[in-house]
Amino acid sequence: MKIKISSKIIPDEKGFTPLEKAAAFNRRLLLVESDAPQTVRERSSLTGFTLIELLVVLAILAIVMFPIYEFLRQGALSWQLGENKTEVVQNARIGLDKMCGEIKHAIEIYSITPLQIRFWWKDINADDIADADEILTFSWSGTGNDDLTRKLDSEIQPTPIANYVDDFELRYFDDSGIETAVLDAIQFITANLRIKKTVQGHDYISQMRKSIFPRNLLL
Ligand SMILES: [Ca+2]
């Protein structure tokens, strides 16, 4: 295909970007011999996108992508909230269940306060003697965020059984349902545990209460 220089001017081809200007300039000089009009494909391969077109595309992309981003972000956030909530609830329930289960088997209670209980848990070696590895203490410091702990007399360090404790209280009642501080009169105990975990400004609170009837207390 021969190409010739043409004096024919294409008046509407001015161009905007340097590439377009160059292409328009070339078209003014060069015309295909057949004088057939250029196809859209041919023209776009020379010109590319204009800045306006790019901006419009970016604007449309932003409009389309923002709700998707927001949707995903909210989803991730609520998943995280659920995870934290579940963890806090699980944490409290497991700790409280363990403590109550062990107090329930108490043979003899040695000391009580609202924050602590010390008792002969079980006669593991069946010798009718309360040995150091049979005496348990559950306690909480009274300071928010501290652990509720479990410790055998034979152990040096207490073991945490619930973390992020915000409040913990033990109450002791006699067989008339009246609160008592007399060890021999204790018939049932209520345990109240509140967990509060703060993650990125969110408070996750879980509160539970349980009643314990120690069946094996020596009377
Ligand atoms: Ca024993």
Boltz pocket constraint, residues with backbone or C-beta under 6 A from the ligand:
constraints:
  - pocket:
      binder: B
      contacts: [[A, 122], [A, 123], [A, 124], [A, 125], [A, 126], [A, 127], [A, 128], [A, 129], [A, 130], [A, 131], [A, 134]]
      max_distance: 6.0
